[in-house]
Amino acid sequence: MKNITVIGGGVIGLCSTYYLQKEGYAVTIIEKGDITNGCSFGNMGYISPSHFIPLASPGIISQGLKWMLSPTSPFYIKPRMSRDLVQWGYHFWKNSTAATVKKNAPHLNDILQLSRGLMDDLRNDIGDTFHMEAKGCLMMCKQKKTLDHEFHLADEAEKFGLKVERLKKQEVQQLEPSIEMDVEGAVLFKDDCHLNPGKMMEALKIYLETKGVKFQLNTSVTGFEKHHNKISAIITDKGKFDCDEIVLAAGSWLPVVAKMMGIKLLLQAGKGYSHTYANVENNITYPAILIDGRCAMTPWEQQLRIGGTMEISGINDNILVKRMKGIYDSAKAFYPGLKIDFPATDKIWSGLRPVTPDGLPYIDRTAGVENVVIAGGHAMLGVSLATATGKLVTELVQHKKSKIDISAFKVNRFS
Ligand SMILES: Cc1cc2nc3c(=O)[nH]c(=O)nc-3n(C[C@H](O)[C@H](O)[C@H](O)COP(=O)(O)OP(=O)(O)OC[C@H]3O[C@@H](n4cnc5c(N)ncnc54)[C@H](O)[C@@H]3O)c2cc1C
């Protein structure tokens, strides 16, 4: 049986490892950090079949340009001299059409639904220590116009077989009787669920360690040795590692590591912020996306996480406090009864979403290098798509026909 090296210990790397070790492969994970923080930890923890519309969609460009003028806005592209950014932006613009969404949404729906089912299986297998709760997710609207649009999306969701409930103001309030809300209405997407992503990462790591997976932590991949069309060794700051096959799951660093192999990938880091409150009096009980507030809220019993924004500003961990203020103000505007204070700057978490130009992930072998599978670019859906991605990656490693059609996730689709 081949030895597989997974580069990147985020949720995509760990879930790929989970399915690979189940098939009997010996897996080593090389990770530059220590798997205690990063994008797969501080996110909102939604498993969202409801998100079948890709990020690149009609209206996002014009809305984004308006938002760029406001320091508290949820979307920002930092103008900079970067060929990669220009190419990415061009393809993002090109894919933000109704026709592309119509073409891509069924593919996104297929992988989302596959992942949702596999997530239940994974939870049953490794045990739920991560607060997974299947009560759906509320898409909450303050304005009638936004609610009408959300009701229209609910019609589309039903065509994909999703269960939805359209709720008026009073019906939303009845779901959260102990907290004052100020909304026009909501759609409850009943197939969605939520979990604590950091705790899920901890549980997965412990499970994989007990199964004999090797973790090579605090080790940065810096290059590769190639023999003919294959990678024969991985070069790191801690020495050289031989490998049979590689799964590249380096999140927002995917283009950087792929370039070391001679592969060009279009991907930008989309920074988001969150803050987690430890003990909230009269906490909300339903996870909620505040549609016209452009942020999200996730409760785990007394804990509450608020988060959002998409800042395309390169790979950095600078915190723009005003954007977190935008998130906090939205939360207070939708839930005036919520007793939370604005967090101190050092308590604001940030993470980098790996964003492709069309909002679909890359899950594919590459033409140039025979023994590499690429898995990444899941943008806002890395947790939602992690189990299906892990399964599909394993099928690619095995050269098996995939469970679903993965032609939309090809790495060369922008060439
Ligand atoms: C505010 C916010 C909220 C979100 N909410 C949700 C949500 O509710 N649901 C959802 O599905 N998704 C959500 N996401 C998106 C989700 O968090 C990401 O899609 C997901 O974490 C990406 O996982 P990944 O494994 O691809 O990348 P990462 O978690 O970034 O992992 C990649 C790993 O590769 C390592 N690496 C990189 N380069 C090297 C190298 N050279 N050598 C060794 N290791 C390397 C990195 O250190 C990193 O640990 C959210 C994101 C944000 C920011």
The ligand as an SDF file (V2000), in Angstrom:
LIG
                    3D

 53 58  0  0  0  0  0  0  0  0999 V2000
  -15.0270   34.0080    9.5260 C   0  0  0  0  0  0  0  0  0  0  0  0
  -15.1230   32.6970    8.7980 C   0  0  0  0  0  0  0  0  0  0  0  0
  -16.2630   31.9220    8.9380 C   0  0  0  0  0  0  0  0  0  0  0  0
  -16.3850   30.7100    8.2570 C   0  0  0  0  0  0  0  0  0  0  0  0
  -17.4910   29.9420    8.4730 N   0  0  0  0  0  0  0  0  0  0  0  0
  -17.6090   28.7470    7.8470 C   0  0  0  0  0  0  0  0  0  0  0  0
  -18.7310   27.9050    8.0870 C   0  0  0  0  0  0  0  0  0  0  0  0
  -19.5950   28.2220    8.9010 O   0  0  0  0  0  0  0  0  0  0  0  0
  -18.8290   26.7420    7.3970 N   0  0  0  0  0  0  0  0  0  0  0  0
  -17.8810   26.3590    6.4900 C   0  0  0  0  0  0  0  0  0  0  0  0
  -18.0590   25.3120    5.8600 O   0  0  0  0  0  0  0  0  0  0  0  0
  -16.7760   27.1090    6.2800 N   0  0  0  0  0  0  0  0  0  0  0  0
  -16.6230   28.2900    6.9320 C   0  0  0  0  0  0  0  0  0  0  0  0
  -15.5210   29.0520    6.7200 N   0  0  0  0  0  0  0  0  0  0  0  0
  -14.5260   28.6090    5.7340 C   0  0  0  0  0  0  0  0  0  0  0  0
  -13.6220   27.5170    6.2930 C   0  0  0  0  0  0  0  0  0  0  0  0
  -13.1280   27.9130    7.5430 O   0  0  0  0  0  0  0  0  0  0  0  0
  -12.4930   27.2440    5.3090 C   0  0  0  0  0  0  0  0  0  0  0  0
  -13.0220   26.9700    4.0280 O   0  0  0  0  0  0  0  0  0  0  0  0
  -11.6560   26.0530    5.7450 C   0  0  0  0  0  0  0  0  0  0  0  0
  -11.1870   26.2140    7.0550 O   0  0  0  0  0  0  0  0  0  0  0  0
  -10.4770   25.8360    4.7910 C   0  0  0  0  0  0  0  0  0  0  0  0
   -9.8340   24.6560    5.1930 O   0  0  0  0  0  0  0  0  0  0  0  0
   -8.4690   24.1940    4.5430 P   0  0  0  0  0  0  0  0  0  0  0  0
   -8.0970   22.9290    5.2080 O   0  0  0  0  0  0  0  0  0  0  0  0
   -8.5930   24.2330    3.0600 O   0  0  0  0  0  0  0  0  0  0  0  0
   -7.4470   25.3750    4.9030 O   0  0  0  0  0  0  0  0  0  0  0  0
   -6.7290   25.7220    6.2910 P   0  0  0  0  0  0  0  0  0  0  0  0
   -7.5930   25.4500    7.4550 O   0  0  0  0  0  0  0  0  0  0  0  0
   -6.1700   27.0840    6.1350 O   0  0  0  0  0  0  0  0  0  0  0  0
   -5.5630   24.6460    6.3540 O   0  0  0  0  0  0  0  0  0  0  0  0
   -4.4710   24.7040    5.4780 C   0  0  0  0  0  0  0  0  0  0  0  0
   -3.2430   24.3510    6.2800 C   0  0  0  0  0  0  0  0  0  0  0  0
   -2.1080   24.2440    5.4110 O   0  0  0  0  0  0  0  0  0  0  0  0
   -0.9860   24.6470    6.1340 C   0  0  0  0  0  0  0  0  0  0  0  0
    0.0970   25.0150    5.2040 N   0  0  0  0  0  0  0  0  0  0  0  0
    0.0920   26.0240    4.3030 C   0  0  0  0  0  0  0  0  0  0  0  0
    1.2710   26.0950    3.6620 N   0  0  0  0  0  0  0  0  0  0  0  0
    2.0500   25.1120    4.1660 C   0  0  0  0  0  0  0  0  0  0  0  0
    3.3780   24.7010    3.9450 C   0  0  0  0  0  0  0  0  0  0  0  0
    4.1710   25.3170    3.0350 N   0  0  0  0  0  0  0  0  0  0  0  0
    3.8690   23.6620    4.6510 N   0  0  0  0  0  0  0  0  0  0  0  0
    3.0970   23.0120    5.5680 C   0  0  0  0  0  0  0  0  0  0  0  0
    1.8260   23.3820    5.8490 N   0  0  0  0  0  0  0  0  0  0  0  0
    1.3100   24.4080    5.1470 C   0  0  0  0  0  0  0  0  0  0  0  0
   -1.4890   25.8520    6.9250 C   0  0  0  0  0  0  0  0  0  0  0  0
   -0.6770   26.1250    8.0340 O   0  0  0  0  0  0  0  0  0  0  0  0
   -2.8970   25.4090    7.2950 C   0  0  0  0  0  0  0  0  0  0  0  0
   -2.9620   24.8670    8.6030 O   0  0  0  0  0  0  0  0  0  0  0  0
  -15.3550   30.2680    7.3950 C   0  0  0  0  0  0  0  0  0  0  0  0
  -14.1820   31.0220    7.2980 C   0  0  0  0  0  0  0  0  0  0  0  0
  -14.0620   32.2260    7.9770 C   0  0  0  0  0  0  0  0  0  0  0  0
  -12.7840   33.0170    7.8650 C   0  0  0  0  0  0  0  0  0  0  0  0
  1  2  1  0
  2  3  1  0
  2 52  2  0
  3  4  2  0
  4  5  1  0
  4 50  1  0
  5  6  2  0
  6  7  1  0
  6 13  1  0
  7  8  2  0
  7  9  1  0
  9 10  1  0
 10 11  2  0
 10 12  1  0
 12 13  2  0
 13 14  1  0
 14 15  1  0
 14 50  1  0
 15 16  1  0
 16 17  1  0
 16 18  1  0
 18 19  1  0
 18 20  1  0
 20 21  1  0
 20 22  1  0
 22 23  1  0
 23 24  1  0
 24 25  2  0
 24 26  1  0
 24 27  1  0
 27 28  1  0
 28 29  2  0
 28 30  1  0
 28 31  1  0
 31 32  1  0
 32 33  1  0
 33 34  1  0
 33 48  1  0
 34 35  1  0
 35 36  1  0
 35 46  1  0
 36 37  1  0
 36 45  1  0
 37 38  2  0
 38 39  1  0
 39 40  1  0
 39 45  2  0
 40 41  1  0
 40 42  2  0
 42 43  1  0
 43 44  2  0
 44 45  1  0
 46 47  1  0
 46 48  1  0
 48 49  1  0
 50 51  2  0
 51 52  1  0
 52 53  1  0
M  END
$$$$
